[in-house]
Amino acid sequence: MIVLTVLVGTVCIFALASTLTQSRILSLSFDGVPASIWKLDSVRQDWSALRKQIADQTEALKAANSANLMLEDRGTKAAQGLNWAKEQLKDTLYEVSASLSGIDNDLSDFLSGSADYGAKVARLKASNARLRNGQASLAGVLDQFDKISGAYAIAKTEYDEYDAESKGLNQKITSLASGIKSIQDSIDVVFSKITKNVDAPTRARIENALYELNPTSTWFSKAISWFVILQPDVLSLILVVLMGVLGSSMQILHSLFRGDGIQSFGDYVLRLSVGAITALVIFIVAKAGVPIIADASRLNGDAPINPYFVSFVAIISGLMSEQAIVTVQNQGQRFFANGTSEPDRWARQDLNPDLAAQNLDVPTLARYLTISNEAAEAILKGSQRATSEQQKIVAIYLRKSVRDLFSDLPQR
């Protein structure tokens, strides 16, 4: 039984926490219209999907920026290598040009001219075999050229690869940043389903509500979220029933501590069921405006529901289910009594002097009331309450109004 009580208490924690969260969210209003939990949940689903896209693209953007930083180090080294290779190639071409003076003046002038290095290297390589066959003295300088031009080719390839990768990465970064901005604009469109005026304070209020509705990966958060998005009236009734069961559980445990055992497990279940039903009935009757609690205005009609007050009423209804049932019965009797809504009342004071002043007697009044002389005397003295019809007969008999003769409170 203790385990069951702890389990009920745990479920009550979920229900109460969810009701408090829902009440806080529903207290918001946009453009003068109260928030709707289902509308907010629908917006939350779209907002959550867009936030996931932003998170994914933000991670991708961070990775691209990190890769770009690493690539910049590689580019620096590639640029340094290419510059060194260019200087070496420049010196080698100058040396080859000088060696070709008088042998091949046209090629010598071309190599010392303003053509780019790629064109110079290509032309010299095309003439390499011819020059080697015709001029053995050029072998050394041509070997040096082959070595340096090979190094230049490798450095140029590495730099070109860096440059192409850097351009592609920068394009990716630009695209990701643009995509994030576009998704953020889409979030504004989603928020416009709630209100057309999405200024900074309104956006913050909406996001706060959506964060409370959006469950995390933990089971506790998911359970709370499941309760929170329930229809508000349904959640209130679930809270009432659960708190009624909790009140009955407290009553049963108290009985066990006092040594008042219960015969069977079925009795436990019955008491829990009675507590739940009683709490539900008390809540419905109170919402109907019947004064069964001291401050019925807190539950009347469309009055905002205080989850703590509702929980308190439900718990004491389950804890004191017998008294709660009697209270409802008394209200029912008052409502349906003798086909009239007038309650029984007591004489404000002893009415015998009024009888004597008009030379009237008790036996005659008793015959009109169709009761015994002793019962009539008790009504006149205020020791016994009179029904609505009896009040009318006594008032007619004494030629006074009912309100002048009878009160809702007994004499002290």
N, C-alpha and C positions, 0 to 999 in steps of 0.2 A: 504493500500500500504506500509505503514511503517512496519507493521508486516511482510509482504511478504519480504521486503528488509532485515529485521533482520534475517528472516529464511534463505534467500539465503546467507547472510553473514555467518551464522552459518555453513551451509553446505560447504561453501568455506573454512572456517577454518579447517574443517575435511579434505577436499581434499588437501589443501596446506600442512598441517601438515603431512599427509600421504605421499605426494610426497617427502617432505623433508626427512622423515624417510627412504623411499624406496631408494632415491638417495644416502643417507649415507650408507645404507647397500650394495647397488650395487657398491659402490666405492671400496669395498673389492675385493681382488683377492687371490686365493689360487693356488699355484704351477704355477703361471703365467696365470691362467684362471680366468676371471671375475666371480663373484658370480652370481648365478641364483636365482631369488626370489622364484620360484616354488620349486626348489631343496632344498633351505634352509627351505621352509615351510614344505616340506615332512620330512626333518630331524628334524625340530622342533616338529612335531607331535610325532615321536618316542622318541625324547629327553624329551618332556613334560611328556609322559607316564612313562618313566623310572624315571624321577625326582619325580613324584608322588609316585612311588613305594619306592624310597629312603626316601621320606618324611614320608610315612606311617611306614616303617620299623625303621626309626630313632625315631619316636614317640613311637613305640612299644619297642625299645631298651631303651629309657629313662624311660618308665614305668617299664620295667623289672629291670633296675638298681635301680630305686626308691624302687621297691618291695624287691629287694635284700638287700638294706640298712635296710629296716624295718625288714626283716627276720633275719638279723644279730643281731639286738637287741633281737628279740625273741629267737634266738639260744643261745645268751649269757645267757639269763635267764634260758633256758632249760638245758644248760650245768651246770650252777650253781646248779639248782635243782637236776640234776642227780648226781653231785658230792656229794652234801649234803646227798642224799638218800643212795649213796654207802657207805659213812662213817658211817651213822647210821646202815646200814645193816651189814657192816663189824663188828662193835662193837657187834651187836645183835647176829650174827653168832658165834663170839668168845665166847660170854656169853653162848649160847646154847651148843657149843662144850664143854665148861668147865663143864656145868651141866650134859652132857651125859657121861662124863668120869667115867668109872666104870659101867655104865649102858649099853651103846652101844658104845664100843670103836671104832668099825669100822666106824660108822656114825660120831663119834666125830673126828676121824682122817681125814675123808673126808672133814668135814666142816672147819677144820683148815688147810687143804691142799691148793694146788695151783690151784684147779679147778676154773672155772669162776663162777661168782655170779649166773648166770642163772641156771647152773647145781646144785649148792649147794641148791638154793631155791627150785628147782623142787624135789630134793631128800628128803629134809626136809619136804616139803609139803606131799610127798607120805608117809612119816613115821609119820606124825602128829597125825593121829587118833590112831595108835598103841601106840605111846608114851603117849598120854593122858590117854588111858585106863590102861596102865600098871604102870604109875608113876604119881600120882596126884601132886607131888611136881614140876613137870615140867610145870604145867598149866600156871603159871604166865609168865615164860620165853617164852613159846610157843605163848601166847597171844600177848606179845610184838613183837615176830617175825612176827606174822600175820599182825600186824599193820604196822610195818616197811617195810615188804615185799610188802604190798599193795601200800604204798607210793612210794617205789622203782619202782614198775610196772608202776604206773602212770607217774613218772618222765622219765622212760625209753621210754614209749610210746610217750610222748611229744617230747623227743629228737630225736627219730627215725623218727617221722613225720617231724620235722624241717630238719633233715639231708636229707630225701628223697626229700622234697620240695626244699631245697637249691641246691641239685644236678640237679634237673629238671630245676630250674631257671637258673643256671649257663650254662647248656646245651643250653637253649633257648637263652641266651645272646650271647654265642659263635656262634650259628646258625644265629642269626640276624646280628651280625657283619660280618660274612662270606657272608651273603646274600647281605649286603650293598656293600661290596667289589666287589662281582660278578656283581652287577648292574652297579657300576662305571666302571668296565671293559667293560660292554655292551655299555655304553655311548661312550667309546673310539672307539668301533667298529662302532657305528652310525656315529661318527665324521669322521671316515675313508672313509665314502661315499663322503665327501667333499674333503678331502686331506689325503694322506697316511702318511704325516709327521705331526703328532699331538703332537708338542712340547708345552711347557707351554704358550709361547706368542700366538701361533696359536690357542690353546684351548681357551684362554681368548678372542681372537677376535671372534671366532665362537660363544662362549657363549654370548658375548655382542650382537651380531646380533640376536641370538635366543631369548634372553630376550626381545628385541624390537619387535620381531614378535609374542611373546607369550602373548595373552591377559589375563588380570586379570578378576575378576568377575564384574567389573564396566561396565556400558553400554558404557561409553566414550571410554574405552580401546578396547572393542569389536568392536565398530564402526570404530576406527582407524585401527584396525587389518584387518577388512574386506576390507578397501581401500588399505592398504599397500600390501596385497598379490595379488592384481589385476595385470594383465599383464602390464608391465611398459608403453607401448605405449597407452593402453586403459586408464590408470590412467592419463597420460598426456593430452589426449583428453578430459577426464571428467573435469580436472582442467581448461582447456581452455574454455570449454562450460560454466562451472559455473562462471568463472571470467568474461566471456562475458555478462552473465545475470546480474552479479553484476554491471558491468559498465553501462548497460542499466538502471538498477534500480537507479543508481546515477543520470543518465541523466533525468529520469522521476521525481525524487524528486526535482532536480534543477529546472525543469520546473514548478513544483507545487509551489515552493518557490517564483518563479518570477511571479506567477499568470497566467502562460500559461496552463490552464486546458486541460485535454484530455476528449474527448466526452464520451467514454464508457469504460467499463472494457475490452472489446475486444481490444481496442487500447493499453491498458497496456500490455496485453498478446502478441499482435503483436510486440510491441517494444522490449519486452523481448526476443521474438523469433528471431527478427532481430539481436539483440545484440549477442545472442548465435551463430547464423549462421555466422555472420560477423567475430566474433573472431575465429571460426573454419576455415573459408576460409583464413583469414589472416595468421593463423598459418600454414596451408597447403602450401600456396603460399610461405611463408618465408622459410619453410623447403625445398621447391623445389629449393631454391637458387635464386628466383626472388628478386631483390633489392628493396623491398618496405619499408624496415626500414633502419636506418642509419648504423647499424652494423649487416648485414645479416649473417655474419659468425657465430654468436652466436646461430643461429638456423639451419644452413645449414646441410643437410645430416645427418651424424651420430655424429655430434658434441654433447658433453654432454649437457644435458638440465639443465639450471638453473631455478628451479621452480619460483623464484622471478621474473626473467626476463620474463618468459612465462606468469606469472600472470599479470605483467605490460602490456605486449603487448595485452593480452586478454581484460583487463579492459579498456584500451584506445580504443580498437576496438569496444567494446560495448558502451562506453561513447561517442565516435565520430564515430558512425556507418556510418553516411552519408559520412563523409570524407574518411573513410576506403573503402567504396564501390567505391567511385570515384577513389581512388588510384588504386584499383584492375582493374577498367575499363580502366584506362589510360595504365596500364601495358598490359592489354589484347589487346588494340588497337595497342600498340607499337609492340606486338608480332605477331599480325595477319595483320598489316596494309599493304594493297595493295599487299599482297602476298610476301612481302619482309621484311627482318629484319632490313633494313636501316631506321633510324629515319629521321624526318624532321629536316632541319637545316637552319641557317640564314647566309647571306653573312658576311664575316669577316670585310669587309669595303665597302665603296661605289665603285661599279664596273664600274660606268660610265666612269671614266678616262681610264680604260682598254679597254672599247668599243671604245672610241674616238682614242686611240693610234693605234688601228688596223683598223680604218676607218669603224667601224661597227655601226649599228644603232639599236635602241630599237624596232621599228615596225617589223623589220625582225625577231628579237628574239621572239617577242610576237607571231608572226605567227607560229614559230617552237614550242612554248610552248602551242599554242592554247588557249591563254588567252588575255585579253585586254592589251593595251599599258600601262595603269595606273598600272595594276597588275604586269606587267613585270618590270616597273620602280621601284615599291615597293620592288620587290625581289632583284633587283640590289642594291638598297640603304640599304638593310638589315632590312627594317621595316616590311617585311612580310616573313614568313618562306617558304622555297621551299621543295617540296616533293622530294623523291629519284630520280624519273625520271626527274623532272625539274632540279635538280642539275646536272645530267649527261648531259642534253641538253646544259645548260649554260656553263659547263666545255668544252664541245666539241666546242661550238660556240667561246669561248675565247681561245681555244687551251691550256688549263691548267687542272690540276688535281682537282678533287672534294675537296680534303682535303685542297688544297691551297686557294680555294675560299670560302668554307663554314665551319661554326663552329656549335657545339652543343649548344652554348650559344648565346643569342641575343646581339646585340651591345648595349653599354651603352651611 
